[in-house]
């Protein structure tokens, strides 16, 4: 099967997957894996190759984010057990005020995801989010969505994240020009304004309509401790530096490695320490030091065991999403979309947005959508009237805007946000999927507003 029938089959597959999880109460892992297998057969992937496609999607997801999820969750548990998360929440509240935790998460997410992948960033910052919810008694969903949107915007817009860098290099080199990453970063920052505002408004709105599992427990269970009781239970909280170190040190290491990479300099020790797995492992070491300072090292085995139990389901569901993405990428659907790119090229800046959005929604990865769209566009820049340096930089942002539209079940980030935010799959579609549509459209408006100044 190929062409329009295959796209229709894909839409039906997604609907079936949602119904299986939400209405028939089939576990997400089983639902996604079954739909992936059936879609692979319908798409005409040879049966002898299909097991390798499924296995490849599963293992690639584990390789890219599996250890990061485990170590990041371990940091979160260590911060929670030592009281460091509460100390961080106090510091954040002192800066932004008790009434604005959602704004704090939005801005922190946007800053952190400039050097750090959005999924890693969510795992790293989730302990602060949870502590802020306890500290301020605000909506857990609103804070999760605000954090997710902030992370996603800079992830798709601002180098040194790989997608925008690769897109900029492809477009500029295609025109025989030196890549102007500074211009791309500047336009990415400017084009973040409207989606950040839209993301904040959406988070505040949806937080009133959707409740997370942890929020329901905290607000309805009279036996749950108050914030003051929690603080008292730790005796004395760690100092601010040691509380933030397990999170800030990994971010700094990854940011430093990204900066050196962007500058074209290779220092092995910096590259090694800046790898997400190693950087977050360093954060775990600082978390263990916190535990030792609190004289709780005898609890470390149980803390690790508890973390592994919690992250197991998250890992497998996330990997299943990777399987679906790999099955779709291995079908002819993406090639079919590419083949009609010349017909869509008359749309100007709307074309890179739509193409990236189609590719993103179809196969799940924002980075793949960005790099693929840039490769298709490179020979067309002159025809589209986008061959000047400012317009090429703006085209990179238009591609990024499309590549965040939308995040759903074939995107590992969807499962990270949904599971760590303790939301159901249905609520994930109401929050993460709908939220990425909102910020994607707001980004497109921002791109066109800037276009009038640089054309």
N, C-alpha and C positions, 0 to 999 in steps of 0.2 A: 504494500500500500504506500502511496505517496501523494504529494500535492494537497489539495483541499480536503479530501477524505481523511488523510492522516491528521490534519489539524483538527478536524471535527472529532476524530477518535481521541486525540489528546484532551480536548475539552471534556468529552464524556468520561475519560479516565479520571480526570481531576474531580469531577462531580461525584463519580462513584466512590473515590477515595474518601471524600468528605462525608458522604452518606454512611459509608462503612464505619468510619470512626465515630461520628456523632450520633447517628440513629441506630445502627446495628451494634454499637458498642464493641466493635472488634479493635483489638489493640493496634495503635498506630504503626508499630513495627511490622506486624503481620499485614495490615492493610496496604501500607506503602510497598512492601516487598511483593505482595501479590499483584497489585496494580502495575508495578514495574515489569514483572514477568509477562503479564498479559499484554501490556502495551508493546513490549519488545517483540512478542510473537505477531501481533497485529501489524506492527510497523515493518515486518519482513526481515528483521535481523536474523541471519541464519542460525538455526537451532544449535549447531555445534559451537557457534561463537557467543551465544547469549549467556552461558554461565560465566565466561571470562569477562563479558561486559558488566554483569552484575557484580562479580567478585572484584573487578577493577574499581567500580564506583564505590563499593564498600571499603576496600582497603585504602583507596586514595583519600577518602574522608578521614579515616582514622589517622593516616599519615600526616595530614595537614593540620588537623585540629584535635585529634583524640587525646594526645598527651597534654596539650594545652588546656583542655577542659578539665582533666583530672587534676593537674597541678594548680590551675586557677581555682578550682573548687576547694582544694586542700588549703590554699591561702585563705580563702573565705572562711573556712571552718576554724582555722587557727586564729584569725582576727576576731571571730565571734567568741571563741572559747576564752580568749585572753582579755576581752574587753576593749581591744584596740579599735574594733569597728564602732563602738560607742564613742570612743575618744575622737575618732575621725568625724563622726556625725556632729559632735559638739563643735568642732573646729569649723565645719562647713556652715552650720547654723549661725555661728558667731559672725560669719562673713556675709551670708545672704539673707539672714533672718529666718525665723521659724516658719514664716508664712510662704516661703519660696523654695521648697526642696525640689520641685519639678524644674524650675529654672536653673537651679544649681546642677542637676543631673544633665540637662540639655547642654549647658555650656561646657561642663566637664567632659561629656561625651564627644562634643565637637573638637575640643582641643586634643584629647587623648588619641582620637582616631586619625589625626594627621600623620603621626609616625607608626601607629599600631593598627593592625587589622581590626575591623569592627567587632567580629565575633570574639577575638581575644580581649578586646577592650571591654565588652559587656561582661565577660567572665571576671575580669580583673576588678571592675568597678561595682559589680553586683553587691559585694558586702557593704559598701558605703550606702548604696540604694536601700538595702534592707534595714540598715541601722537608722537611716534618715526617716524611713517609714515609721519605725518604732518611736523615734525621737519626736517626730512632729505629728504623728497620728493622721497623716495625709494619705491619699489614695496610693496604694502599691502599684496599681495598673498605670496611673498617671505618671508615676516616677519611672516605671519600666519603659513606657512608650517614649517619654521625653529623653531618657538615656539612649534608647535604641535609635531614635530619629537623629539626635545629635551626632552619634557615632557614624551613622550611615551617610549623612550629608558630606562630612569631610572625607570619609572613606572613598566616596565616588568623585569628589571634586579636586582634592588638594594633594599634590605630590608632597612627600615621597611614597605614598601608597602606590603599588605597582601598576594599577589600571591607568590612572591619569598620566603617569610617566610614560608607559608604553604607548598610549594613544598620542601623546604629544610628540614623541620621537618618530612615530610612524607618519604622522601628518607633516611635520616639518621636514623630515628627511625626504619624504615623497616629493616635496617642492624644492629640494636641494638647498634648504636653509638650516642654519643652526637652531637647535631647539631652545626656545625661550621659556624655561621652566619657571622663572621668576614671574613672568607675565601670566602664565597659567595659574600659579599660586595666588596671585593678586586677584585675578578674575574669579577664581574659585571662592576666595574669601568674600568678595562682593556679592557673588551669586548665591552665597549661603544665607543672606539676610532674610529674604522672603520665606524660603523653606524653614528656617529656624523659627520664624514667627508663626508660620502655619503649623509646624510640628508642635510648638508649645500650645497653641490654641486647641489643636486636635487632642493632645494629651490631656489637657484640662477638661475637655468635653467628654472624651471617652472614659476618663477615670470616674465620672459620675454614673456611668451606665454599666460598666463591667467591673466585677469584683474578682480578685485573685484568690487562690487558695489560702495563702498566708494571711491575707488581709481579712478574709472571712473568719479565720481562726482567732486572730488578734482582737477583732472588734466585737465578736459575739461570745467568746469564752471568758467568763468572769474570773477564771483561775489564772489567766495570763498576767504576768507581772507588768506593772507600770514601768516607765522608763527609770524613774527614781529607784524603784526596787531592784531593777536590773543592775544599775550602777552600784548600789549598795552591796549586791551579792558578790561583786568582784573585789570589794575592799578598796583598793587603790587602782585606778586605771593607769595604763602605761603612758609615757610622755608622748607628745605629739609626733616627734621625729620618728621614734621607733614604731608608732602606730601606722604612720604613712609609708614607712620604708618598704614593707613587702609589696606595696603597689607602685610607689613612685620610682623605686630603683629599677624594676623591670621596664617601666615606661621610658626612663632616661636611657637605659642600655639600648633598647630598640630604636629610640629616636636618634641616638648617636650613630648607631650602625647605618640607619637610613640616610643620615646627613652625609656620612663619608661615602656611601654608595652613590648618592646623588651627585657628589662632587667628583666622582670618578676615581676615588682613592681607595685602595684595598689594604687594610690592616687586619691580618688574620685574627688576632685576639679580639679586636673590636667586632669583627663580623661574627665570630664565634659567640661572644657574650650577647650580641644583639639578636641572635636567632631566637624567635619567640619561646621555643621549648627551654633553651638555656636561660634566657632572661627571667622567665617565670620560675624556673628552678632556683635561681638566685633569690627570688622573692620568697620561695618556700623556706630557704635557709634563714632569712630574716624573720620569718614567722616562727620558726623553731627557736630562734634566739629569744623572741618574745615569750614563748611558752616556758623556756628555761628560766627567764627572769621572773615569771609568775610562779615558779616552782611547781610546774604541772607536767613535767616531762613523763611522769608515769602514765599520763593520759594520752600520750602521742600515738601509741598503737591503736587504741580504740578510736581516736579522732581520724586516723588514716582509714581504718576499717569502715567507719561510718560514712566517710567521704566517698569511698569506692562503691558502697551500696547505693548512695544517692546518685552518683554520676553514671552508673551502669545503664539504666534506662535511657538517660539523656544521650549517651554515646551511641547506643544502638539505633535509636530513632533518628538521630542526626545522620548516622551512616546510611540508614535506609533512604533518607532524602537524597544523599549523594548517589545512591544506586539509581533512583528515578532520573536524576539529572544526567547521569552517564548513559542511561538507556536512550533518553531523548537525544542527547548529543550524537549517539551512534546511529540514530535513524537518519532518514533523508529529509527530515523536517527543516533542519537548519539550512541545508543546502538549497531547499526549495525557496525559503525566505530570501536567501542571498540572490537567487536567480532573478528575482523581481526587483532588485535594488535600483536598476536603471529606470524603471517605470516610476518609482517613488522619488527620484532625484529632483524633480521639478518643485518639490516642497520647500527647498531652501533649508534653513536651520531646523525646521520641523522634521526634515528627513532623518538626520542623525538621531534625533530624540526618538522618533517612532521606531526606527530600525533597532536601536539599542533596547528599547522597551520590549519589542517583540522577542528579540533574542534573550533578554533577561527573563521574561515571563516563561519562555519556552524551555530554557535549559537550567535556570537557577542561579548561575554564577554572575555576579556583577562584573568581575574582572574579565571573564571570558566575553561577556557582552560588550564591554568597552573595547577590548583589544580586537575583537572580530569586526565590530562596526568601524573602527579606525582603519583597519586593513581594507575594507570595502570602499570607504570614502576617499582614501588617499589618491586614487587616480581621477576622482571626480571633482576635486576641490576647485579647479579652474572653471568647470562647467557650472558648478553651484555658486560661483562668485564668492568663494570663501578662501581665496588663495593668499590674502595678506596675513602678516604675522598676528595682528590683534584678532582677526576673524578666525584664524586657525586655533588660537588659544580659546576663543569663545566656543568654537566647535567642539573642543575637548570637553568643555563644561556641559554643552548640550548633550553630548554622548553620555556623560556621567549622570545627567538628569534622567535620561531614558533608562540607564542601567540600574536605577533604584526603583523603577516602576515595572512590576511590583514584586515584593518578596512573599513567596508562599511556600507550599509544602516541598518543592524541589530545591529549596535554598536552605543550606545548613544554618544560616543565620536566623531564619524563621524558627527553627527548632531550639536554637540556643536561647533566643529571647522568650519564646513560649514556655520552655521548661524551667529556665532559671527564674523567669517571672511568675512561675506557678500559675499559668493560665491553661485552660483547656484548648483543644485544637480549634473549636468554634470561636472561642474568644481570641485566639491567635489571628484568625481571619478578620475579625472585627477590629483588632488593634494594629497588629504588625502589617498585615496586607493592606488594609484600608489606609493606614497611616503612611505607608510608602507611596501609595497612590496620591495622597494629598501633598506630600512634600515633593514628589516628582512633578506634579502639575505646577506647584508653586515655583519650583526651580525653573521650569520652562518659561513661565511669565517673567521671572527675574532675568533669564537669558535674553529674552526679547527686549526688555527695558534697557539692558546694557548695550544691546545691538544698535540701538538708535544713536548711541554716543560714539561707537567705534567703527561704524560702517564707512 
